[in-house]
Amino acid sequence: MSNFFFYLAAFALVLGVLIVVHEYGHYLVARLCGVKVLRFSVGFGRAIWQRQCGPDKTEWAIGLFPLGGYVKMLDEREAPVDAAEQHRAFNRQSVGRRMAIVAAGPFANFLLAIVIYWGVFWHGTEELRPILGAPPAATAAAAAGFEYGEKVLKVAETPVQTWEDVRWLLLQRAVDEESVVLEVINARHEIAVRRLQLGAIRESGWEGDAFNRLGLTFYRPKLPAVIGRVVPSGVAAKAGLLAEDRIVAINGQAIDNWSDVVKIIRESSGKLLHVSVVREGAKQALEMRPESHEENGKVYGRIGVAVKESTNAREDMMIRVSYGPVESFGKAIRETWDKSIFSLVMLGRMLTGEVSWRNLSGPVTIADYAGQSAKLGLEYYLKFMALVSISLGVLNLLPIPILDGGHLMYYLVEIIKRGPVSERTMEIGQQIGLALLLMLMAFAFYNDINRLFSG
């Protein structure tokens, strides 16, 4: 239950910040353009909190339904306006000012992403080094000749420092390219070039983990099978396993490293295991039956132990990456731009059927990711917030009536035809836009529910 509330709080904070930033963009530019703002609301429906303040007595409110928000401005199309204030009505502004006010919301989300990325890049993050594990047989990575322990130096001539760099560059390349060249170096300091086929990413409409389909696995050092921690009252503790015990055999099979232990235990749910350990130089024989544990719809075994960590192994796997203030700012702008364009491309591919609609995520999935990123640490949580902020900005700029992009489309038509779009046309557009938005929401909720039950 505590886990549920943690995830809910992480989601609420992300959603609240992004809505406030988006609507404040509209509010701030409206004020700069001289437009009177009547109401600033986070959420829809009946207000559960409200207060008036400022020279215009703007009403600040929190609505009952928090999935969104709005800024209500003085507008003659909605209610009569006193002659003394007509110059402050939204509908009386030039088309350029109206476009600036409407576009300010999405661009505030892009600006927030830039600020977050700037701070994270400047502060620095601890990331996984781009070192590869052994590729599974019959995968694109195996066919390319990748070997255990190889470190990726470049992806298509672009130098990389982290595992995330490799992932992002491969995803970008997979949109239009059939293959990509990666430069790697092995433990013997031999440099090699591998050509990786990217078609597996596009199979099944980009669903699932693209790296798993390619066969690119992350490097895990071969740690000795020494117990670091035993969970009290767990299977291992009841069987008599202690910290510092070294597992040398399971069911007569010799154990070389910790990966062997994990593999056997995960595949042995409910089965009796005969475990040989070395404790203070003497051999001990233990018996245990791994308990069942469900993970992503599959059942695995576990006994409640953790490996004894190695400081050197962690240093081999991790790298701290940081940049100067100027370089961080430039990198933040590029990151926001690249992810915005990638989001647009993916949305376009959904319309053409090249990308599955099952990739569309709703609030349940976003809440899950919010909680997971928050558990990983502040840097990961902030980067997740930046990514969602970009997605919100892109979504709102789509030329769908009812969204900001739909209003911008009307204003472009107004510029071209030298006159406003008729009220009837806007009314029909609003109905179409609402129908499209409800359809998108229905798809997203369906995908959320499907992921909950299918894993």
C-alpha positions in Angstrom: 0.0 0.0 0.0 2.9 2.4 0.8 4.3 1.6 -2.6 1.0 2.6 -4.2 1.0 6.0 -2.4 4.6 6.6 -3.3 3.9 6.1 -7.0 0.7 8.2 -6.8 2.6 11.1 -5.1 5.4 10.9 -7.7 2.8 11.0 -10.5 0.9 13.8 -8.9 4.0 16.0 -8.5 5.0 15.5 -12.1 1.5 16.2 -13.3 1.0 19.2 -11.1 4.3 20.8 -12.1 3.7 20.3 -15.8 0.1 21.7 -15.7 1.1 24.7 -13.7 4.1 25.5 -16.0 1.9 25.0 -19.1 -0.9 27.2 -17.9 1.5 29.8 -16.5 3.0 30.2 -19.9 -0.5 31.2 -21.3 -1.1 33.4 -18.3 2.2 35.2 -18.4 2.1 36.1 -22.1 -1.5 37.1 -21.8 -0.6 39.6 -19.1 2.3 40.8 -21.2 0.0 41.4 -24.1 -2.4 43.4 -21.8 -5.2 40.7 -21.7 -7.2 40.4 -18.5 -7.1 37.0 -16.9 -10.2 36.0 -15.1 -9.3 32.5 -13.8 -6.2 30.3 -13.5 -7.3 26.7 -12.8 -5.3 23.5 -12.2 -7.8 20.8 -12.9 -11.4 20.9 -14.1 -14.8 20.7 -12.5 -15.9 22.1 -9.1 -13.1 24.0 -7.3 -11.9 22.4 -4.2 -9.7 25.5 -3.4 -9.8 29.0 -4.8 -8.6 32.5 -4.0 -8.7 35.9 -5.7 -5.6 38.1 -5.8 -3.8 40.7 -8.0 -5.0 44.0 -9.4 -7.4 42.2 -11.8 -8.7 40.0 -8.9 -7.7 36.9 -10.9 -9.3 33.8 -9.4 -6.7 31.0 -8.7 -8.3 27.6 -8.3 -7.7 23.9 -8.0 -10.4 21.7 -9.7 -11.8 18.4 -8.6 -10.4 16.5 -11.7 -6.6 17.2 -11.9 -5.9 15.9 -15.4 -5.4 19.3 -17.0 -6.0 22.9 -16.4 -7.0 26.2 -18.1 -6.6 30.0 -18.2 -9.8 31.9 -18.7 -9.4 35.3 -20.2 -11.7 38.2 -20.8 -13.5 37.5 -24.1 -16.5 39.1 -25.7 -17.5 35.8 -27.3 -18.2 34.3 -23.9 -19.8 37.2 -22.0 -20.5 40.9 -22.4 -17.5 43.1 -21.7 -17.6 46.7 -20.4 -16.6 49.3 -23.0 -13.8 50.4 -20.7 -12.2 47.0 -20.7 -12.8 45.9 -24.3 -9.3 46.7 -25.3 -8.2 44.0 -22.7 -10.4 41.3 -24.2 -8.6 38.3 -25.9 -10.7 38.5 -29.0 -9.7 42.1 -29.6 -6.0 41.3 -29.8 -4.1 41.1 -33.0 -3.7 37.6 -34.5 0.0 37.7 -33.7 -0.7 38.3 -30.0 -3.4 35.6 -29.9 -0.9 33.2 -31.5 1.8 34.1 -28.9 -0.6 33.6 -26.0 -1.8 30.2 -27.3 1.7 29.0 -28.2 3.1 30.1 -24.8 1.8 27.0 -23.0 3.5 24.3 -25.1 6.7 26.4 -25.3 6.7 26.8 -21.5 6.8 23.0 -21.3 9.8 22.9 -23.8 11.5 25.6 -21.7 11.0 23.6 -18.5 12.6 20.5 -20.2 15.6 22.6 -21.2 16.0 24.0 -17.7 15.8 20.5 -16.2 18.2 19.0 -18.6 20.6 22.0 -18.2 20.7 21.5 -14.4 21.1 17.7 -14.6 23.8 17.8 -17.2 25.6 20.6 -15.3 25.3 18.8 -11.9 26.3 15.5 -13.5 24.8 12.0 -13.4 26.1 8.6 -12.6 25.4 6.4 -15.7 26.1 2.9 -16.9 29.1 2.6 -19.2 28.3 1.3 -22.7 29.7 -2.2 -22.1 28.0 -5.2 -23.7 27.1 -8.6 -22.3 27.1 -11.8 -24.4 24.4 -11.5 -27.1 21.8 -14.3 -27.2 22.1 -16.7 -30.1 20.0 -15.9 -33.3 19.9 -12.2 -32.6 21.1 -9.2 -34.7 23.8 -8.5 -32.1 25.1 -12.1 -32.3 25.1 -11.9 -36.1 27.1 -8.7 -36.0 29.8 -10.4 -33.9 29.5 -8.5 -30.6 31.3 -10.2 -27.7 31.0 -10.2 -24.0 32.8 -7.2 -22.4 33.1 -5.0 -25.5 32.7 -1.3 -24.9 30.9 0.8 -27.5 33.0 3.9 -28.5 30.9 5.3 -31.4 27.5 4.8 -33.0 27.7 5.9 -36.6 30.7 8.2 -36.0 29.1 9.8 -32.9 31.2 9.2 -29.7 29.3 7.8 -26.8 30.0 7.8 -23.1 27.0 6.0 -21.6 24.6 3.1 -22.2 21.8 5.7 -22.5 23.7 7.4 -25.4 23.8 4.1 -27.2 20.1 3.4 -26.7 19.0 6.9 -27.9 21.3 7.0 -31.0 20.1 3.5 -32.0 16.4 4.4 -31.6 16.9 7.5 -33.8 18.8 5.6 -36.5 16.1 2.8 -36.5 13.5 5.2 -37.7 14.8 5.3 -41.2 17.9 3.2 -41.5 18.3 -0.6 -41.9 21.6 -0.9 -40.2 24.2 1.1 -38.3 28.0 0.8 -37.7 29.2 0.7 -34.1 32.9 1.0 -33.1 33.9 -1.1 -30.1 36.9 -2.0 -28.1 37.5 -5.2 -26.1 39.4 -6.0 -22.9 42.6 -6.6 -25.0 42.3 -3.0 -26.3 41.5 -4.2 -29.8 39.2 -1.9 -31.8 36.6 -3.5 -34.1 33.7 -2.3 -36.2 30.4 -4.0 -36.1 27.4 -3.5 -38.4 24.2 -4.0 -36.6 20.9 -4.7 -38.4 18.1 -2.5 -36.9 15.1 -4.2 -38.5 14.2 -6.0 -35.3 13.3 -2.7 -33.6 10.6 -2.0 -36.2 9.1 -5.5 -36.0 5.7 -5.7 -34.2 5.4 -1.9 -34.5 8.2 -0.9 -32.1 6.5 -2.7 -29.2 8.5 -4.1 -26.3 12.1 -3.6 -25.4 14.0 -2.7 -28.6 17.4 -3.7 -27.2 16.1 -7.2 -26.2 15.0 -7.7 -29.7 18.3 -6.7 -31.1 20.1 -8.9 -28.6 22.1 -6.1 -27.0 22.5 -7.0 -23.3 24.2 -5.0 -20.6 27.5 -6.2 -19.3 27.4 -7.8 -15.9 30.8 -8.6 -14.3 31.4 -12.2 -13.3 31.2 -11.7 -9.5 32.3 -14.5 -7.2 29.3 -16.5 -5.8 29.8 -15.1 -2.3 26.7 -14.1 -0.2 26.6 -10.5 0.9 23.3 -10.4 2.6 20.6 -12.9 3.6 17.0 -11.7 4.0 15.7 -12.6 7.5 13.0 -15.3 7.5 13.6 -15.9 3.8 14.2 -19.3 2.2 18.0 -19.0 2.4 17.9 -17.9 6.0 15.7 -20.8 7.0 18.0 -23.2 5.2 21.0 -21.9 7.2 22.8 -19.9 4.5 25.0 -17.1 6.0 26.7 -13.9 4.7 30.2 -14.6 3.4 29.3 -18.2 2.4 30.6 -19.1 -1.0 28.4 -21.3 -3.2 30.4 -23.8 -5.0 27.8 -26.2 -6.4 24.0 -26.6 -6.8 22.6 -30.0 -7.4 26.0 -31.2 -8.3 26.6 -28.5 -10.9 29.8 -26.5 -10.3 29.2 -22.8 -9.8 31.7 -20.4 -11.5 30.2 -17.0 -10.6 27.1 -15.3 -9.2 25.3 -15.3 -12.6 25.2 -19.1 -12.4 23.5 -18.9 -9.0 20.9 -16.4 -10.2 20.1 -18.5 -13.4 19.6 -21.8 -11.5 17.5 -20.3 -8.7 15.2 -18.3 -11.1 14.6 -21.5 -13.1 13.9 -23.6 -10.0 10.7 -22.2 -8.5 9.3 -24.8 -6.0 12.1 -27.3 -6.7 14.3 -28.8 -4.1 18.0 -27.7 -4.4 21.0 -29.3 -2.9 23.5 -26.4 -2.3 27.2 -26.8 -1.4 28.9 -23.9 0.2 32.3 -23.2 1.7 32.2 -21.5 5.1 35.4 -20.6 6.9 37.3 -23.1 4.7 35.0 -26.0 5.4 32.3 -27.4 3.1 28.7 -27.4 4.1 25.6 -29.1 2.5 22.3 -27.3 2.6 18.9 -27.9 1.1 16.3 -25.2 0.1 13.3 -24.9 -2.1 13.1 -21.5 -3.9 9.7 -19.7 -3.4 7.7 -18.5 -6.3 7.9 -14.9 -7.4 5.8 -13.4 -10.3 7.6 -10.9 -12.5 6.0 -9.5 -15.7 3.5 -12.3 -15.8 6.1 -15.1 -15.4 7.0 -17.1 -12.3 10.6 -17.3 -11.1 12.3 -18.7 -8.1 14.0 -16.7 -5.3 15.6 -17.5 -2.0 16.2 -14.1 -0.5 20.0 -13.4 -0.8 22.1 -10.7 -2.4 25.6 -11.0 -3.8 28.6 -9.5 -2.0 29.3 -6.3 -3.8 32.6 -5.4 -5.3 33.8 -1.8 -5.3 35.9 -2.4 -8.4 33.0 -4.0 -10.2 30.9 -0.9 -9.6 33.6 1.4 -10.9 34.0 -0.8 -14.0 30.2 -0.5 -14.7 29.5 3.2 -13.8 30.8 6.5 -15.0 29.9 10.0 -13.8 29.2 12.4 -16.7 29.0 16.2 -16.3 29.4 19.2 -18.5 30.2 22.9 -18.0 27.4 25.5 -17.8 27.6 26.6 -21.4 28.0 23.1 -22.9 25.2 21.8 -20.7 22.8 24.5 -21.9 23.6 23.7 -25.6 23.2 20.0 -24.9 19.9 20.6 -23.1 18.5 22.4 -26.1 19.6 19.6 -28.5 18.2 17.0 -26.2 14.8 18.8 -26.1 14.8 19.3 -29.8 15.8 15.8 -30.7 13.2 14.2 -28.4 10.5 16.6 -29.7 11.2 15.6 -33.3 11.3 11.9 -32.4 7.9 12.2 -30.7 6.4 13.8 -33.8 7.9 11.2 -36.0 6.5 8.4 -33.9 3.1 10.0 -33.8 3.3 10.2 -37.6 4.3 6.5 -37.9 1.3 5.6 -35.7 -1.0 7.3 -38.2 0.5 5.3 -41.1 0.4 2.1 -39.1 4.2 1.6 -38.9 4.2 2.1 -35.2 1.6 0.2 -33.0 -1.0 2.2 -31.2 -0.2 -0.1 -28.2 2.8 2.1 -27.6 0.5 4.9 -26.5 0.6 5.3 -22.8 -2.0 6.6 -20.4 -1.9 8.0 -16.8 -1.5 4.5 -15.2 1.7 3.8 -17.2 3.0 7.3 -16.7 2.4 7.0 -12.9 4.3 3.7 -12.9 7.3 5.2 -14.7 7.1 8.2 -12.4 7.3 6.0 -9.3 10.1 3.9 -10.8 12.2 6.9 -11.8 11.7 8.5 -8.3 13.0 5.3 -6.7 16.1 5.5 -8.8 16.9 9.0 -7.6 16.3 12.7 -8.1 18.3 12.9 -11.3 16.3 10.1 -13.0 13.0 11.6 -11.7 13.9 15.0 -13.1 14.8 13.5 -16.5 11.5 11.7 -16.6 9.7 14.9 -15.8 11.5 16.6 -18.7 10.6 13.9 -21.1 6.9 14.0 -20.1 7.0 17.8 -20.4 8.3 17.5 -24.0 5.5 15.0 -24.8 2.9 17.4 -23.4 4.3 20.3 -25.4 4.3 18.2 -28.6 0.8 16.9 -28.0 -0.6 20.4 -27.5 0.9 21.6 -30.7 -0.8 19.0 -32.8 -3.3 20.7 -35.2 -6.3 19.2 -33.5 -9.2 21.5 -32.6 -9.6 21.9 -28.8 -5.8 21.7 -28.4 -3.4 24.7 -28.6 -2.3 23.5 -32.0 -5.8 23.6 -33.3 -6.2 27.2 -32.3 -2.9 28.1 -33.9 -4.3 26.4 -37.1 -7.4 28.7 -37.0 -5.2 31.7 -36.6 -3.0 30.7 -39.6 -6.2 30.4 -41.7 -7.2 33.8 -40.4 -4.0 35.3 -41.7 -4.3 33.6 -45.1 -8.0 34.5 -45.7 -7.6 37.9 -44.0 -10.6 37.3 -41.7 -11.5 35.1 -38.7 -12.8 31.6 -39.0 -16.6 31.5 -38.6 -18.1 30.5 -35.3 -19.9 27.6 -37.0 -16.6 26.2 -38.4 -14.9 26.5 -35.0 -17.9 24.8 -33.3 -17.7 21.8 -35.7 -13.9 21.8 -35.2 -14.3 21.7 -31.4 -16.6 18.7 -31.7 -14.2 16.8 -34.0 -11.3 17.7 -31.8 -13.1 16.5 -28.7 -13.9 13.2 -30.4 -10.3 12.7 -31.5 -9.0 13.5 -28.0 -11.5 11.1 -26.4 -10.4 8.4 -28.9 -6.7 8.9 -28.0 -7.6 8.8 -24.3 -9.6 5.6 -24.8 -6.6 4.0 -26.6 -4.3 5.1 -23.8 -6.5 3.8 -21.0 -7.0 0.5 -22.9 -3.2 0.1 -23.2 -2.8 0.8 -19.5 -5.3 -1.8 -18.5 -3.9 -4.3 -21.0 -0.3 -3.8 -19.5 -1.7 -4.2 -16.0 -3.1 -7.7 -16.8 -0.7 -9.0 -19.4 2.5 -7.6 -17.9 
